[in-house]
């Protein structure tokens, strides 16, 4: 047993732990950056990869390609989870980093429809599949790798740095886009500047790969391998053995499903609501959300550390409960502050694609009229100084705080919920179903509910219902895991937990 392993097993912080966290977090942040830059640039680049003449159809096709990345994430979790549980945690997340970085950079060099015809959207779809598979394997590897280096009693604190990476990746993607857009004309950005954020991934991945390749394998996995305690069939063991299957289902419906919708509401749906319903200018909306994310990020660490003291379960349950009771008041306040006086929306279906176009409407002397656009024509600095924008930042920040309550502790919980021999596989699948399916469907479901009813708050009912169901199931069935001693697993077979 190495010196660092002795330290962690004895409850002391091992030497070099910040290098481990830095290498793991940097790579995971880059993968989230790569994943979300694709969606953030949708309106700009969609028409370039599909036949000209129908921009709406092009956007729908592009967003469908974007959605594929969510659908394949659970398959990536299974594929790379199996590698991580059989070959090693480090090997798996080195591979995912290279796949994600290479695929993302390829988009920056990919010829458009005008150059290579139908091969352009086919290549884009294939690249998106690779991105989704890579992300499905990345998160679990990074979380497990960090968790298996640190003392049992500080696992929530240390793994919370991995939890920051998804929000940080989204923030960096928005910041890079704003920076590139601000450095050139709109015409230049539409013509070729959009490629730069994708190509930048090459540099980021190279730095992160160098950091990761210097790291040793997880000490817990090394000891399991030395003792012949690794699983020969982690997928079958994780999801066919009743005890492990129960853990996976309880983790999905009692934790990650609700966590997924709270995460997407506080970040993606807030952005959609600002732009498409409250008629806030695009640059202002991106700036508001980016500022709220930046202000909220330290609370991931705070909540992770707090979960070491009070437990993971009830901190997450508090986040779900607060989401259920606070979303309607928060979004009502956002509507009042924005100044566009939106009361309802009218939707119109495209005659060819069926895609819904929303028009925010206001009450103009007893009759409905299109609402005015607000916070337009402002630079980033002007947005940050604008009183209405500052209030909107605060309201989005409140939603990010709810995200930190449920997301800050969840990596530590998932690691502790499953035995080491199948941990990478078993924790990755419920995480990516909860986030990729329950959370990933939120923008589409929210848009559909608002379009169907005309109620500007109808899109909140889906996350409120899912969070409420998760609160109920989690309160009854989710185990309290913060006393779990991972280091004992290397000395004896996994004790029964049922």
Protein Blocks (a to p, Z undefined) as FASTA:
>chain_A
ZZklmmmmnopacehklmmmmmmmmmmmmmmmmmmmmmmmmmmmmmmmgcehiamlmmmm
mmmmmmmmmmmmmmmmmmmmmmmmmnomklmmmmmmmmmmmmmmmmmmmccfklnommlm
mmmmmmmmmmmmmmmmmmmmmmmmmmmmpcfklmmmmmmmmmmmmmmmmmmmmmmmmmmm
mmpcfklmmmmmmmmmmmmmmmmmmmmmmmmmmpccdfklmmmmmnopacfblmlmmmmg
mklmmmmmmmmmmmmmmmmmmmmmmmmmmmmmmmmmnopafklmmmmmmmmmmmmmmmmm
mmmmmmmmnojklmmmmmmmmmmmmmmmmmmmmmmmnonopabdcddddfklopacdddd
ddeehiacddddehihiafklmmmpmklmmmmmmmmmmmmmmmmmmmmmmmmmmmmpcfk
lmmmmmmmmmmmmmmmmmmmmmmmmmmmmmmnopaklmmmmmmmmmmmmmmmmmmmmccf
klpcfklmmmpccddfZZ
